[in-house]
């Protein structure tokens, strides 16, 4: 992994993007601290859609609206 300070990265950004495109990771340093990492998009993970995620959840118990109505009626009377 190539480490480079932010000032150098600004002046050589196109070259850095070429390196990232070739698969090299780049770590950006500001005042001696790690602040960002540039990685190629191939390292991203694919997340399922929200609809797919919701279909995997099994619902159980009462509907919330009936629970709320029951609690309100208990408080009133």
ChimeraX commands (.cxc) that place a marker at each C-alpha (Angstrom):
marker #1 position 0.00,0.00,0.00 radius 0.5
marker #1 position 1.35,3.37,-1.04 radius 0.5
marker #1 position 1.29,6.09,1.63 radius 0.5
marker #1 position 1.21,9.69,0.44 radius 0.5
marker #1 position 0.47,13.00,2.13 radius 0.5
marker #1 position -2.54,15.04,1.09 radius 0.5
marker #1 position -0.49,17.88,-0.43 radius 0.5
marker #1 position 1.34,15.49,-2.76 radius 0.5
marker #1 position -1.93,13.73,-3.57 radius 0.5
marker #1 position -3.49,17.00,-4.72 radius 0.5
marker #1 position -0.69,17.72,-7.15 radius 0.5
marker #1 position -0.52,14.13,-8.48 radius 0.5
marker #1 position -4.17,13.11,-8.32 radius 0.5
marker #1 position -4.42,11.83,-11.91 radius 0.5
marker #1 position -1.38,9.61,-11.43 radius 0.5
marker #1 position -2.80,8.29,-8.17 radius 0.5
marker #1 position -6.09,7.43,-9.86 radius 0.5
marker #1 position -4.19,5.49,-12.51 radius 0.5
marker #1 position -2.45,3.47,-9.79 radius 0.5
marker #1 position -5.75,2.81,-8.03 radius 0.5
marker #1 position -7.27,1.74,-11.35 radius 0.5
marker #1 position -4.45,-0.80,-11.69 radius 0.5
marker #1 position -5.37,-2.25,-8.28 radius 0.5
marker #1 position -2.98,-0.50,-5.92 radius 0.5
marker #1 position -4.36,0.84,-2.63 radius 0.5
marker #1 position -3.29,4.33,-1.57 radius 0.5
marker #1 position -3.34,5.65,1.99 radius 0.5
marker #1 position -3.64,9.43,2.41 radius 0.5
marker #1 position -1.81,10.98,5.35 radius 0.5
marker #1 position -2.40,14.44,6.85 radius 0.5
marker #1 position -0.08,15.71,9.58 radius 0.5
marker #1 position 1.11,12.19,10.26 radius 0.5
marker #1 position -2.39,10.72,10.68 radius 0.5
marker #1 position -4.22,8.39,8.32 radius 0.5
marker #1 position -7.25,10.21,6.89 radius 0.5
marker #1 position -8.43,8.23,3.85 radius 0.5
marker #1 position -7.78,5.24,1.66 radius 0.5
marker #1 position -8.26,5.06,-2.10 radius 0.5
marker #1 position -9.18,1.60,-3.37 radius 0.5
marker #1 position -10.39,0.28,-6.71 radius 0.5
marker #1 position -14.11,-0.47,-7.04 radius 0.5
marker #1 position -13.47,-4.20,-7.46 radius 0.5
marker #1 position -12.94,-4.40,-3.70 radius 0.5
marker #1 position -16.49,-3.19,-3.02 radius 0.5
marker #1 position -18.99,-5.73,-1.76 radius 0.5
marker #1 position -22.43,-6.09,-3.27 radius 0.5
marker #1 position -25.22,-5.53,-0.80 radius 0.5
marker #1 position -28.68,-7.00,-1.27 radius 0.5
marker #1 position -31.55,-4.66,-1.96 radius 0.5
marker #1 position -33.73,-3.51,0.92 radius 0.5
marker #1 position -36.66,-5.50,-0.46 radius 0.5
marker #1 position -34.60,-8.71,-0.45 radius 0.5
marker #1 position -33.51,-8.01,3.11 radius 0.5
marker #1 position -37.10,-7.42,4.29 radius 0.5
marker #1 position -38.23,-10.72,2.77 radius 0.5
marker #1 position -35.69,-12.56,4.93 radius 0.5
marker #1 position -37.18,-11.23,8.18 radius 0.5
marker #1 position -39.89,-13.37,9.77 radius 0.5
marker #1 position -42.59,-11.31,11.46 radius 0.5
marker #1 position -44.15,-12.52,14.69 radius 0.5
marker #1 position -46.45,-11.21,17.39 radius 0.5
marker #1 position -49.27,-8.69,17.24 radius 0.5
marker #1 position -49.49,-5.73,14.92 radius 0.5
marker #1 position -48.13,-2.62,16.57 radius 0.5
marker #1 position -51.30,-0.62,15.92 radius 0.5
marker #1 position -53.43,-3.04,17.96 radius 0.5
marker #1 position -50.92,-2.97,20.82 radius 0.5
marker #1 position -50.97,0.85,20.85 radius 0.5
marker #1 position -54.77,0.95,20.82 radius 0.5
marker #1 position -54.96,-1.55,23.68 radius 0.5
marker #1 position -52.49,0.48,25.77 radius 0.5
marker #1 position -54.39,3.71,25.10 radius 0.5
marker #1 position -57.66,2.15,26.18 radius 0.5
marker #1 position -56.05,0.86,29.39 radius 0.5
marker #1 position -54.83,4.36,30.26 radius 0.5
marker #1 position -58.18,6.00,29.55 radius 0.5
marker #1 position -60.44,3.73,31.58 radius 0.5
marker link #1:1,2 radius 0.2
marker link #1:2,3 radius 0.2
marker link #1:3,4 radius 0.2
marker link #1:4,5 radius 0.2
marker link #1:5,6 radius 0.2
marker link #1:6,7 radius 0.2
marker link #1:7,8 radius 0.2
marker link #1:8,9 radius 0.2
marker link #1:9,10 radius 0.2
marker link #1:10,11 radius 0.2
marker link #1:11,12 radius 0.2
marker link #1:12,13 radius 0.2
marker link #1:13,14 radius 0.2
marker link #1:14,15 radius 0.2
marker link #1:15,16 radius 0.2
marker link #1:16,17 radius 0.2
marker link #1:17,18 radius 0.2
marker link #1:18,19 radius 0.2
marker link #1:19,20 radius 0.2
marker link #1:20,21 radius 0.2
marker link #1:21,22 radius 0.2
marker link #1:22,23 radius 0.2
marker link #1:23,24 radius 0.2
marker link #1:24,25 radius 0.2
marker link #1:25,26 radius 0.2
marker link #1:26,27 radius 0.2
marker link #1:27,28 radius 0.2
marker link #1:28,29 radius 0.2
marker link #1:29,30 radius 0.2
marker link #1:30,31 radius 0.2
marker link #1:31,32 radius 0.2
marker link #1:32,33 radius 0.2
marker link #1:33,34 radius 0.2
marker link #1:34,35 radius 0.2
marker link #1:35,36 radius 0.2
marker link #1:36,37 radius 0.2
marker link #1:37,38 radius 0.2
marker link #1:38,39 radius 0.2
marker link #1:39,40 radius 0.2
marker link #1:40,41 radius 0.2
marker link #1:41,42 radius 0.2
marker link #1:42,43 radius 0.2
marker link #1:43,44 radius 0.2
marker link #1:44,45 radius 0.2
marker link #1:45,46 radius 0.2
marker link #1:46,47 radius 0.2
marker link #1:47,48 radius 0.2
marker link #1:48,49 radius 0.2
marker link #1:49,50 radius 0.2
marker link #1:50,51 radius 0.2
marker link #1:51,52 radius 0.2
marker link #1:52,53 radius 0.2
marker link #1:53,54 radius 0.2
marker link #1:54,55 radius 0.2
marker link #1:55,56 radius 0.2
marker link #1:56,57 radius 0.2
marker link #1:57,58 radius 0.2
marker link #1:58,59 radius 0.2
marker link #1:59,60 radius 0.2
marker link #1:60,61 radius 0.2
marker link #1:61,62 radius 0.2
marker link #1:62,63 radius 0.2
marker link #1:63,64 radius 0.2
marker link #1:64,65 radius 0.2
marker link #1:65,66 radius 0.2
marker link #1:66,67 radius 0.2
marker link #1:67,68 radius 0.2
marker link #1:68,69 radius 0.2
marker link #1:69,70 radius 0.2
marker link #1:70,71 radius 0.2
marker link #1:71,72 radius 0.2
marker link #1:72,73 radius 0.2
marker link #1:73,74 radius 0.2
marker link #1:74,75 radius 0.2
marker link #1:75,76 radius 0.2
marker link #1:76,77 radius 0.2
view
